[in-house]
Every structure is written in structure tokens, then in C-alpha cells.
């Protein structure tokens, strides 16, 4: 899959420029905005950002004790803790299309449950709000990790 094909994976038409950000979390997505001061240190959020020129995914807990980034060039891990830098076998992510599967792998690796909801933002997300949008492609893509999706501005 090329980056130009990514909008179709969501059931969208890409204009110029386009971008989409999809996040998964161990707490309801709105909590990262409306209840940020009530989050626990270990509450996790995975954010996938994709646009025509590139992509990256980033996993970090609320306390920023570690940060894992996936790009087409590989994985980078930032942490003071040896466990996160060297001991955990972080799964690879070859393509942004594989991110919903990555969410399930991370849940197993970290023994944490992600809420089965994906939050979408960015230019492509606006297309999802059009009345009558057929979300079948989006739901198929999200199926391994989410039963529901939403759009926050």
C-alpha cells in the first residue's frame, strides 16, 4: 500500500493537501482533552499521523515515562527505563495500514486494554461527518482494534 492509497482505506477521497490522525487510548479518548488532569501516569495513547508525504505512529503514557515511535525507517524508543528501551520486544509496523493490529499487539505486550474506540482528526476526518458517509471501509480497517469511531475537533 502506498500513502496515496491510505484515504481509500478509510473510505475517503483525498484532496490536496490531506492528513488524518487516528488515536487509540486505554481511557476514553475525550479524557485526553476534557479530563487530562485526572489521567493516571500509565494511561496510554497511540497516535497515528498520515499525510501524502509520510507517516508515523507514537505511543506514550500520560507521564511520558517512555515514548515509542514507528516510521517507515523503523522503531525508536526513548526512556530512562531499561525495560522500555531494551527489554520489551516492540512489534514492527511496516505500514500505517497495519496500525489497528499494532494496537492489539501492544495491548498484549503491555498487558493493558485499549478502549475499543478510535478517534479521528484532520482534513480527511471532515469527510466522515458528511451525512450519508458510508463507513464500511473505515469499520473494516478498524475492526481489530475498535468497534466505534468518533471525530473531535
C-alpha positions as CSV (number, residue, x, y, z in Angstrom):
1,X,0.0,0.0,0.0
2,X,1.3,3.5,-0.9
3,X,0.4,6.6,1.1
4,X,-1.7,7.8,-1.7
5,X,-3.9,4.7,-1.2
6,X,-4.4,5.4,2.6
7,X,-7.5,7.6,2.2
8,X,-9.3,4.9,0.3
9,X,-8.6,2.5,3.2
10,X,-10.8,4.8,5.3
11,X,-13.4,5.2,2.6
12,X,-12.4,8.8,1.8
13,X,-11.4,10.8,-1.3
14,X,-8.0,12.6,-0.9
15,X,-7.8,16.2,-2.0
16,X,-4.7,18.3,-1.7
17,X,-3.3,18.5,0.9
18,X,-4.7,15.8,3.1
19,X,-3.9,14.4,6.6
20,X,-5.5,12.2,9.1
21,X,-4.7,11.5,12.8
22,X,-6.1,8.4,14.4
23,X,-5.7,7.7,18.1
24,X,-6.4,4.8,20.4
25,X,-6.2,5.0,24.2
26,X,-6.5,3.0,27.4
27,X,-9.1,5.6,28.6
28,X,-12.0,7.2,26.7
29,X,-10.5,9.5,24.0
30,X,-12.3,12.6,25.3
31,X,-10.4,12.2,28.6
32,X,-7.2,13.3,26.9
33,X,-9.0,16.7,26.2
34,X,-11.6,17.2,28.9
35,X,-10.2,15.3,31.9
36,X,-6.4,15.5,31.3
37,X,-5.6,16.3,34.9
38,X,-7.5,13.2,36.0
39,X,-5.4,10.8,33.9
40,X,-3.2,8.3,35.6
41,X,0.5,8.2,34.9
42,X,0.3,4.9,33.0
43,X,-2.7,5.8,30.8
44,X,-1.6,5.2,27.2
45,X,-2.3,6.8,23.9
46,X,-1.2,5.7,20.5
47,X,-1.4,8.3,17.7
48,X,-1.1,7.6,14.0
49,X,-0.4,10.6,11.8
50,X,-0.6,10.1,8.0
51,X,-0.4,12.6,5.1
52,X,0.7,12.4,1.5
53,X,4.4,12.8,2.3
54,X,4.8,10.4,5.3
55,X,3.5,8.7,8.4
56,X,4.5,8.0,11.9
57,X,2.9,6.4,15.0
58,X,3.7,7.3,18.5
59,X,2.9,5.5,21.8
60,X,3.3,7.4,25.1
61,X,1.8,7.2,28.6
62,X,0.4,10.3,30.2
63,X,3.5,10.6,32.4
64,X,5.9,10.4,29.4
65,X,8.0,7.7,31.1
66,X,8.6,6.4,27.6
67,X,7.9,7.2,24.0
68,X,7.9,4.7,21.1
69,X,7.8,5.9,17.5
70,X,7.3,3.9,14.4
71,X,8.1,5.2,10.9
72,X,8.9,3.5,7.7
73,X,12.5,3.7,8.7
74,X,11.9,1.6,11.9
75,X,11.3,2.0,15.6
76,X,12.8,4.4,18.1
77,X,12.3,4.2,21.9
78,X,13.0,7.0,24.3
79,X,13.0,6.2,28.0
80,X,15.2,6.3,31.1
81,X,13.9,2.8,32.0
82,X,15.8,-0.1,30.6
83,X,12.6,-2.1,30.4
84,X,11.2,0.1,27.6
85,X,14.5,0.8,25.8
86,X,15.9,-2.8,25.6
87,X,13.8,-5.5,27.3
88,X,10.4,-5.2,25.6
89,X,10.1,-6.7,22.1
90,X,8.3,-3.9,20.4
91,X,6.3,-5.1,17.4
92,X,7.2,-3.7,14.0
93,X,4.9,-1.5,11.9
94,X,5.6,-1.8,8.2
95,X,2.7,0.4,7.1
96,X,0.1,2.7,8.6
97,X,-2.5,0.3,7.3
98,X,-1.3,-2.2,9.9
99,X,-1.9,0.1,12.9
100,X,-5.2,-1.5,14.2
101,X,-3.3,-4.8,14.5
102,X,-0.4,-3.0,16.3
103,X,-3.0,-1.8,18.9
104,X,-3.9,-5.4,19.7
105,X,-0.2,-6.4,19.9
106,X,0.6,-3.5,22.2
107,X,-2.4,-4.5,24.5
108,X,-0.9,-8.0,24.9
109,X,2.7,-6.8,25.2
110,X,1.9,-4.2,27.9
111,X,-1.0,-6.1,29.5
112,X,-3.2,-3.1,29.1
113,X,-6.7,-2.9,27.5
114,X,-7.3,-0.2,24.9
115,X,-10.8,1.2,24.7
116,X,-12.3,-0.2,21.5
117,X,-12.8,3.3,20.1
118,X,-10.7,5.2,17.6
119,X,-10.7,9.0,17.5
120,X,-10.1,10.6,14.1
121,X,-8.9,14.2,13.3
122,X,-7.5,16.0,10.4
123,X,-8.7,17.0,6.9
124,X,-9.9,13.5,5.9
125,X,-11.9,13.2,9.2
126,X,-14.1,16.1,8.0
127,X,-15.3,13.8,5.2
128,X,-16.5,11.3,7.7
129,X,-19.0,13.8,9.1
130,X,-20.9,14.3,5.8
131,X,-24.4,12.9,6.2
132,X,-24.7,9.6,4.4
133,X,-20.9,8.8,4.6
134,X,-20.6,5.0,4.1
135,X,-18.2,4.0,6.9
136,X,-17.9,0.3,5.9
137,X,-14.3,0.7,4.7
138,X,-13.3,2.5,7.9
139,X,-15.0,0.0,10.1
140,X,-13.2,-2.9,8.3
141,X,-9.9,-1.2,8.8
142,X,-10.6,-0.5,12.5
143,X,-12.1,-3.9,13.2
144,X,-9.1,-5.5,15.0
145,X,-8.9,-2.6,17.5
146,X,-12.2,-0.6,17.6
147,X,-15.9,-1.1,17.3
148,X,-16.7,2.6,17.3
149,X,-15.0,5.8,16.0
150,X,-15.5,9.4,16.5
151,X,-14.3,12.8,15.4
152,X,-13.1,15.5,17.8
153,X,-12.1,19.0,16.6
